[in-house]
Amino acid sequence: MNSISSKFFLVLLFFIIILKSVTVWSSNLDKIKIIEENIFLNNLDFFDYEQNPIKILDKKTNYYILNFWASWCTPCIKEMSSLNNLKKKFPTVKILTISQDADIEDAKKFFNKNKYKNLEKYYDFKKKIAKNFSLRGLPTTFIFNKNYKAFAKVEGLVEWESDQFIEWLKEF
């Protein structure tokens, strides 16, 4: 390959990488849907893995991310690391994970193995929490403001720790 062909190839490769990055970024934010429904986080009963009731009112912060997941769900597993990293990068968010596993032991094993320390772990006993939401699949995530009102919903995998998402979140 001559010098001009090599340079052309490198420039073309560079543009492909840039376009792919823009596509990933835009599709990442495009998955976020603003919702108008009156869904409030503080009206829900949460239970930790030992069935202890948890009061969300005691967990004041600027944003709450409520993530419905299961240990058998490949996209759910992929995004857990991203959610964990979001909390590291953006401490004014509480990340509440709600396992939809049929057996709580599966959720416990997942978290014991992966050691995600920045995620709050809850289990949806008798699927009472999920009944309050229109879940079409997993993962499904709702984003709430400091007044516990949902303002956005995501169905599917998102790069939560991305700077673009954090900047988007700060707008609310």
Summary of the structure (lengths in Angstrom):
residues: 172
radius of gyration: 18.9
end to end distance: 52.2
largest distance: 69.4
contacts: 479
relative contact order: 0.21
helix: 44%
strand: 23%
